[in-house]
Amino acid sequence: MKASIITATHNRADFLEKCINAILAQSFKSFELIIVNDCSTDNTREALQKFSKSKKVKIINLEKNLGPVGARNKAFEISRGEIIIVMDDDCVAEKKWLSAIMQPFKNKKIGMVTAYGEGAGTSTAYLRKAIGKKFFDECFKVEPFSSFSFREDTDLTFRILEKGFLKVEVPHLFAHYHRQPQTLLKKVKYAWSRLSNHVVDPLLFKKHPAMTAKFLNIKFGFLRNPLDDFKTATGLWFSKENYGLRSPQGVKFIDNKTVLHEIAIISTGVIYVLLVKAIRLYGSIIHEKFMV
């Protein structure tokens, strides 16, 4: 089986070269790598020139910014592999990463393999015939807050599972280098971006009511368990040792070092719960599906 690895990139030339080199060094060799430069304004074009002569690398330079989902869909249109793999531009794979992802597809009932987690994301592979003609649904844009998307990978997961295919999780054989916002203003902007993403939760619930209810632990037909929202904001969704004010992507805001820190963490966690439910309520109006 041949794999098509899709990497969308925007203004991350510093990470991109490491990402590409790690993919080209994989022990599993039957793949093509499609890099979509999503209208970057840094030196991404120059960085990609180093790989332009590689027979395994295809480069698409977009003139209009489409966002990660639109860029990945462009790559899907020209991909030729039986397996489609999404890999973020800030990830560096171990040498056996691709081999581990491809191995389960020997079972024809497997529709997707992920090394990321329950809702999929980077380092996730999809069987082309399980996808169908449509890759990511661009209706999951976080409008009116931004042009980025959220839950589109979970939507694709549910679509594949609803067709009767199975999902397999494999070891996390890659490093993910999240950029940490350094200034207070950047941290506030980042926190708001993560919070506003949940405007599309009602859309996911509308499209896949049973699976979303289980995935998000929705009670009484409309209410996500507030404790789960609190755990998301305070790292407790992962482990007790991870307790602090932080995002699921690993961005830290407050570590639990003193009693004052703990008070701030709890207070901000409660505020997060109230805000995220307000965002979902707004999303309920937009997507005509009540969920908070």
C-alpha positions in Angstrom: 0.0 0.0 0.0 1.1 3.5 -0.8 0.7 6.4 1.6 0.0 10.1 0.8 1.3 12.2 3.7 -0.2 15.7 3.8 1.4 18.6 5.6 -0.2 22.1 5.5 2.2 24.9 6.6 1.9 28.6 7.3 4.8 30.7 8.5 6.7 27.9 10.2 9.8 27.6 8.1 11.8 27.1 11.3 10.0 23.8 12.1 9.2 22.7 8.5 12.6 21.5 7.4 12.9 19.2 10.5 9.5 17.8 9.8 10.2 17.0 6.2 13.6 15.5 6.8 12.1 13.2 9.5 9.5 12.0 7.0 12.0 11.4 4.2 14.1 9.3 6.6 11.3 6.8 7.4 12.0 3.1 7.2 8.7 2.6 5.3 9.5 3.9 1.8 6.2 3.6 -0.2 4.9 7.2 0.2 4.5 10.6 -1.3 4.8 13.8 0.7 2.5 16.7 -0.3 3.5 20.0 1.3 0.9 22.8 1.0 2.4 26.3 1.6 -0.7 28.1 2.7 0.3 31.6 1.6 3.2 32.0 4.0 4.9 35.3 4.4 8.1 34.1 5.9 10.9 32.2 4.1 8.8 29.0 3.7 9.1 29.1 -0.2 12.9 29.2 0.1 13.0 26.4 2.7 10.9 24.2 0.4 13.2 24.8 -2.5 15.7 22.4 -0.9 13.2 19.6 -1.4 11.9 20.5 -4.9 14.0 17.9 -6.7 12.9 15.0 -4.4 10.8 12.5 -6.3 8.8 11.9 -3.1 7.9 15.5 -2.4 5.1 17.5 -4.1 4.9 21.2 -3.3 1.8 23.4 -3.6 2.2 27.1 -3.1 -1.2 28.7 -2.5 -1.7 32.4 -3.4 -4.7 32.7 -1.1 -4.8 31.6 2.5 -7.3 28.7 2.9 -6.5 27.7 6.5 -5.2 24.2 7.5 -8.5 22.4 6.4 -8.7 24.0 3.0 -5.0 23.4 2.4 -5.3 19.7 3.3 -8.3 19.4 1.1 -6.3 20.8 -1.8 -3.6 18.2 -1.2 -6.2 15.4 -1.0 -7.4 16.3 -4.5 -4.0 15.5 -6.0 -3.0 12.6 -3.7 -2.6 9.2 -5.1 -2.1 7.0 -2.0 -4.5 4.3 -0.7 -3.8 5.7 2.7 -4.1 9.5 3.5 -2.0 10.7 6.5 -2.2 14.1 8.1 1.0 15.3 9.7 1.4 18.8 11.2 4.3 21.0 10.2 5.6 21.3 13.8 5.9 17.5 14.3 9.1 15.4 14.0 8.5 11.7 13.4 10.7 8.9 14.7 12.1 6.6 12.0 9.5 3.8 12.5 6.5 6.2 12.8 5.2 5.5 9.3 5.7 1.8 9.5 3.7 1.7 12.8 0.8 3.6 11.2 0.7 1.5 8.0 0.9 -1.9 9.7 -2.8 -2.1 10.9 -4.2 -1.4 7.5 -3.3 -5.0 6.6 -6.7 -5.7 8.2 -9.3 -4.6 5.6 -11.8 -3.6 8.3 -9.5 -0.8 9.6 -10.6 2.6 8.3 -8.2 4.8 10.3 -5.1 4.7 12.5 -4.1 7.4 14.8 -1.1 8.1 17.0 -2.7 11.2 18.4 -5.7 10.3 20.5 -9.5 9.7 20.6 -10.6 12.6 18.4 -7.8 12.1 15.9 -5.6 15.0 14.6 -2.0 15.1 13.5 -0.3 11.8 12.9 -3.6 10.2 11.8 -4.1 8.0 8.7 -7.3 7.3 6.8 -8.2 4.6 4.3 -9.1 6.4 1.1 -12.1 4.2 0.3 -13.4 4.8 3.9 -13.2 8.6 3.3 -15.2 8.7 0.1 -15.1 11.8 -2.2 -15.1 14.4 0.6 -12.1 14.8 2.9 -12.5 17.4 5.7 -15.9 19.2 6.0 -15.1 23.0 5.7 -18.4 23.8 7.5 -16.5 23.4 10.7 -14.9 26.8 10.4 -15.0 28.7 13.7 -17.0 31.6 12.2 -17.6 34.4 13.0 -14.5 34.3 15.3 -11.9 33.1 12.8 -11.4 31.3 9.5 -9.8 28.3 11.2 -11.6 25.0 11.8 -12.2 22.8 14.8 -13.7 19.3 15.2 -13.4 18.6 11.4 -11.1 15.7 12.2 -13.5 14.3 14.8 -16.3 14.6 12.2 -14.2 12.6 9.7 -13.5 10.0 12.4 -17.3 9.6 13.1 -18.1 9.4 9.4 -15.6 6.6 8.9 -16.9 4.7 12.0 -20.5 5.1 10.9 -19.6 3.3 7.7 -18.7 0.3 9.7 -14.9 0.7 9.6 -12.7 0.3 12.7 -10.2 2.7 14.3 -6.8 1.7 15.8 -4.5 3.7 18.0 -0.8 3.1 17.8 2.2 4.4 19.8 3.0 8.1 19.9 6.2 7.9 17.8 6.6 11.6 17.1 7.5 14.9 18.9 5.0 17.8 18.7 6.7 21.2 19.2 3.8 23.6 20.1 4.8 27.2 20.1 4.3 28.8 23.5 2.9 32.3 23.5 5.4 34.5 25.3 3.6 37.8 26.1 0.4 38.3 28.1 -1.4 39.6 25.0 -0.5 36.6 22.9 -1.6 34.3 25.8 -4.9 36.0 25.9 -5.4 35.8 22.1 -4.4 32.1 22.3 -6.8 31.4 25.1 -9.6 33.1 23.2 -8.9 31.1 20.1 -9.1 27.9 22.0 -12.3 29.0 23.7 -14.1 30.2 20.6 -13.4 27.0 18.8 -16.2 25.4 20.7 -18.8 27.3 18.7 -18.8 24.3 16.4 -19.5 21.7 19.1 -23.3 21.9 18.4 -22.6 21.2 14.7 -20.7 18.0 15.5 -23.6 17.1 17.8 -26.1 17.8 15.1 -24.3 15.6 12.5 -23.5 12.8 14.9 -25.7 12.9 17.9 -25.0 9.5 19.4 -21.3 9.5 18.9 -20.9 13.2 20.0 -22.9 12.5 23.2 -20.5 9.8 24.1 -17.4 11.6 23.0 -18.2 14.9 24.9 -20.1 13.2 27.7 -23.3 15.1 27.0 -26.0 14.8 29.7 -29.8 15.3 29.5 -29.5 15.6 25.7 -27.9 19.0 25.7 -25.4 19.6 28.6 -21.7 18.7 28.4 -20.7 17.7 31.9 -19.3 21.0 33.5 -16.7 19.0 35.3 -15.3 17.8 32.0 -15.0 21.4 30.8 -13.2 22.3 34.0 -10.8 19.4 33.6 -10.0 20.6 30.1 -9.0 24.0 31.4 -7.0 22.7 34.3 -5.1 19.7 32.8 -7.0 17.2 34.8 -8.3 15.6 31.6 -4.8 14.2 31.2 -3.6 13.3 34.7 -3.6 14.7 38.3 0.2 15.4 37.9 -0.7 17.8 35.0 -2.9 20.0 37.2 -2.6 23.7 36.4 -4.1 26.3 34.0 -3.2 25.0 30.6 -4.5 24.0 27.2 -4.8 20.4 26.0 -2.1 21.4 23.4 0.4 21.8 26.3 0.4 25.6 26.5 0.9 26.6 30.1 -0.6 29.7 31.8 -0.4 29.0 35.6 1.4 26.1 37.4 0.1 24.9 40.8 3.0 26.1 43.0 1.3 27.9 45.9 -2.2 28.3 47.5 -2.6 31.6 45.6 -1.8 29.7 42.3 -4.4 27.1 43.1 -7.0 29.8 43.9 -6.3 31.4 40.5 -6.4 28.1 38.7 -9.8 27.1 40.2 -11.3 30.6 39.7 -10.1 30.8 36.1 -11.3 27.2 35.5 -14.8 28.1 36.6 -14.8 31.2 34.4 -13.7 29.0 31.5 -16.7 26.7 32.1 -19.1 29.6 32.0 -17.6 31.1 28.9 -17.4 27.9 27.0 -21.0 27.2 27.7 -21.9 30.7 26.5 -19.9 30.1 23.3 -21.7 26.7 22.7 -25.1 28.5 23.3 -24.2 30.9 20.5 -23.1 28.0 18.3 -26.5 26.4 19.1 -28.3 29.3 17.5 -26.0 29.3 14.4 -26.2 25.6 13.8 -29.7 25.0 15.1 -28.8 22.3 17.6 -29.1 23.0 21.3 -26.0 22.1 23.2 -24.1 23.8 26.0 
